[in-house]
Every structure is written in structure tokens, then in C-alpha cells.
């Protein structure tokens, strides 16, 4: 098991989970979100290459438009 923090809340996950797999599990709509991984914004094209590990910190935000 590994522990990561998502938007300030600690989650326990199985080993071997990618960022894309986590976002899919959380039912995030992959279009229209931004992900900060360990204090750096990560482009969506790299999400499937990031293997999560204990101590990782994620901030997941939804882009909202309007006027």
C-alpha cells in the first residue's frame, strides 16, 4: 500500500497505479481538469507515465468557464 495526498486528503492506494488510472478511478473527466503533481503542473500527455508513490502530493482542479 502507498499513501498519497489529494487536495489535502490522504488516500491509501495499491502499488503500481499511474496518475491516469487514479483519475479514471476517481471518475474525473479528463478533459477540463488540471493536475499539480508534487507542486508542478503536469500536462495530460504525461499522466500515464507517472507511477504514483508514497508521499506524492496531488492537487486536482476543474477548469470552469463563464462570464
N, C-alpha and C positions, 0 to 999 in steps of 0.2 A: 504494500500500500504506500501511496505517496500523499502528501498534504500540500495543497496549493491554496492561494488566496485569490478569490474572485470578487471584485468590487467590495473588498473589505471583509468578506466572509470566508472562513476556512472550509475547504472541501477535501474529502478523502476520496482518492481515485485509485483504480488499479494501475499497475505499471504498464508502460508501453502505449500510452494514449497520446495521440497528436492533438494539436490545437484544433484542427478541423473536426476531428472526431468528438472532442469535447463540445464544441459549438453546436454540432449536429445533435448530440445527446441532450443538450440544454434547450433544443428546439429554437435556436437563434436563426432568424432569417439572415442568411449570409450576405445578401445584398442590403446595403443600408446600415451596416454596423462598422464600428472602428474598434480595433483591439490594440491595447497597450500591453506589451509583454515585457515584464521586468523593466518598466519605466521607459520603454521605447515603442513608438507606433510601428506596427508591422503591417506591411502590405499583404493583401489577401493571397497573392500568389505564393507567399512563403508559409502560410498557415499549415499546410500539410507536411512541411518539412520540420516543424518544431515539435519535438518529443518532450512532453511535459515531465518535470522532475520536482522532487520535494523542494519547497521553498520558493517556487515560482510565484510571481505576483501578476495577476491579470486585471485589467480594467476593460470592461466591455460596455460600449455606449452605442445607443441607437441614434442615427442621424435623423433629425426632424427638420422638415422644411416648412415654410409658411411665410405669411407676410401680413 
